[in-house]
């Protein structure tokens, strides 16, 4: 079964960039680079774990928002 395509919005890209800049200022470039690599790894994992997510009726720019079922009580 194919995985989902993960769409990273411009808003998310700006947020990640802002966070990485903050981390670089406070903790150094190596830690900021590690943060960005960790984000990329987690996004790749999301596309593989599609069965843990259910579609909601919420659309964002033509894409359905999915809910993580593994975190529900």
Protein Blocks (a to p, Z undefined) as FASTA:
>chain_A
ZZddddddfklmmmmmmmmmmmmmmnojklmmmmmmmmmmmmmmmmmmmmmpccdfbdee
hiacdddfklpZZ
